[in-house]
Amino acid sequence: MKAVIIAAGEGKRLRPLTLDKPKQLVLALGKPLIQYVWDVLPEAIDEVILVVGYKGDMIKEFLGAEYMGKKITYIEQYQPLGTARAFKLCKSHLMEEEKFLVMYADDIHGKEAVEKLIKHDAALLVSPVADPRNFGVVVKNPDGTVKNIEEKPEHPKSNLAATGVYMLNPKIFNYDIWPTHNGEYYLTDMIERYIHENPMHVVESDLWIPIAYPHDIVRAEELLLGIDRVVPFAKTKTA
């Protein structure tokens, strides 16, 4: 099974930590954010399609052609036009797959929920938050599927934020979208169109630490220190 990991953003809100490195290589407890993503990839994932952009060569140098037993195919996003555009660059690598995992490369997630997610043909991870206005907000149907998802609404209809981890299938590419007011194309908008005609299950996350600002790194380290499964980071490559 393949996973798409989107790692192309500039991480402007995380400056000055991202002035000399991509966001994905910023450290939390001495360990780069990209490895936290790798740590939760299920064993069923044997290849990663990694979309890189800002300082992408540093990510390539760190991960190599294979990392922790998973082959890597790199895709470059030369223009930062949003998550949907980054995802669609991977289309030719995914059309023959039954389903595939899609993640962003800069938040910290729990492994157990990702394992549950990949059992579905289409699903997304959510987490309850105090103020969901800065996230994609998910409303559930009574049967546990997605009723709707809205990106950064002023008046959220639930407190469930999409955490940026999705199980998708090639039918998602049937749903084209238009740019938002800022000129970007959001993956959540593609998913919103998909769920009007297809069921998508909601899986609640067991751990989600979003990283946007420098103070989020401090918060992440404090939270991780209270989690028994955290292990010291050792930079080891398989290739």
N, C-alpha and C positions, 0 to 999 in steps of 0.2 A: 504494500500500500504506500502511496505517496503522500507527502505533506508539503504544502506551500507555506513558506515563512516569509512574510513581508518585512524587509529590513532596509527600506530605501529612504526613510525620512531624515531630515537634517537635525531633528532634536533641538529646535531653536529655544523652546521653553526650558530646556535643561542646561543652557549655557550658564556659566562658562565651562561646564564639564565637557561639553561637546565641541569646544573650539578646536581641539587638536585630535579628536577621535570621534567615530560615530557613536550614537547613543547606545548601540548594542554592545559596545566594548567598555562602557562605563561600569565601574566595579561596585558591587554591594557585598560587603564582608569579604573583600579580596577576590571576588569571582565576577566575571563579566555577565551582564544581563543575558546575552545570547546563550550562555551555557545553562542558565536557569530554564530557558525554553527547551533546550536539548534534553535536559534532565527529565522532563515530563513526557517526552515523546514515547508512545507505546512501542513495544517490541515489534508490533505488526508493521510499523513504519520502517521501510528499508531504503527509501530515497527521499531526499528533501530538495524541493525546488525553491531556491533562495533568491528573492528579489532584492538587489542591492542598488544603492544610488550614492548618496553622500559618503565620501571616503570609503567606498565599497572595497577598494584594494586592501585596506587594513583588515576587513572582515574576511576576505579571501585568504589573506596570509595567515590569519589566526586559525581558521577552520580547515583550510586545505581542500583537497578533492574528496575527502572522506573524514568524517568526524564521529567518534564514538560508535563506529560500526555502521554508519549510515552514509551512503553515497550522496554527494551534493552536485546538483546542476545549478549553475548561476545564471540569473537573468538580470540584465541591467535596465534600470528605469532612468532614462536620461533627463526627463522632465518630471518634476514633482506635481503630478496632476491628480493625486488622490489614491486611495486604497483600491478602488474599483479598477482604475487604469493599471495599477501595479498587478493586480490579480489577473486581469485579462491578458497580460503579457505571457502568462503561463498556459494559455488555452491549448496550444498545440501539444503540450506535454501531458494533458489531462483528459483529452477527449476519449481515449480508449480505456480509461479507468472506470470501475463501477462507482467508486466514491473516493473522496480524499479529504484529508484534514487541512484546514487553513488557520493560520495563527499570525499574529503580529509579534515582532521579535523583541519587544522592550518591556513587557509586563511579566510579573512572576505569578505562576499558576500552580495549583495543586495537581498532582499526578492522578489521584483516584478519579476525579471528575473527568479528566481527559480520557481515561480508560473507559468510563461509562459512555462518553460521547461517541466514540468510534463504533459502538455497537449499532448505532442508528444509520440509516441511509442519508438522513438530513436532520441536523440538530444544531443547537447553539448553547453555549454556556452563558449563564446569567449569574449575577450576584446582587443582593439587595444593597442599596446605598442610601445615605441620608439625603443627598441632593443629586438626583439623577440628570439634572439639566445639561451637564457637560458630556453626557454619554448617549449612546443609542439606547432608547428606552423600549423595553419589551412588555407587551400585554399578553397574558396567557388565555387560552380557551379553557373551559372546564375539563377537557380531556388531556391537558398538559401540552398541547401544541401551541404554536405561536399564532396569536390573533393578529397582531400588528407590531411593527417596530418603527420607531421614529427617531431620527438623528437629532440630538441636542434640542429637544422641544422646550419652549418657554414654559409650557404648562404640562408637565409629565402626567401620563395617565396611570403610571405605576411607579414603584421604587426599584424595579428590576432593570439593572444595567447590563447590556450585552458586553461581555468581557473581551470580545475579539477573538474567540476560539469557535470555529465552525466545522461541522461535518457537512460537506456538500457533495453534489454529483454533477455530471456534465450538463444536466438540464438547466443549471444556473446560467449558462452562457446564452440561453434563449431570451434572456431578459435584459434588454439594453436600457440605459438610463441617460439622463441629461445632467449637465453640470449644475452645481448649486450656485448660489450668489457669489461665492468666492472663486468660482472657476474649477473647483475640484469635483471629482466623481467618487462617491462613497459606496463601498461594498454593501453597507447596510441598505442602501436604496435598491440595489440589485436583489437583495434578499427580500425586501418588502414586496417587490413585484412577484418574486418566486412564490411566496406564501399565499398569494391570492388564488393560486391554482394547484398548490402542492402542500401537503402537511410537513411541518418541521417541528421536531420535538424540542422541548425546553429541558435542559439539565442544569441543576443548580451547582455552582462551583463550591468546592471544599476549601479553596484558598485563592484569593485574587488580590494582588498588590499592584495597582496601577502606578506607573512611573511617568511623571510629566515634568516635575520641577526638581531642583536640587534638594529641597527639603524632603521630597518623597524617597530619596535614597536613604536619608537618616531614618525615616519612618520604617522603611523596608528592613533595614538592618535591625532595628529594635524588634520588629515583629518576627523576623527570622531567628533571632537569638532565642526566642521562646518556643521554637519548633524543634522537636527532638531529632527529626530526620535530616536537619542541615548538617552537611559534612564539609570539612576544609576543602578549599579549591586547590586542585593540582592541574597545571596546564599540561595535558597529555594529548597527543594526536595519534590517530590510528593510521594516518597516511601523511 
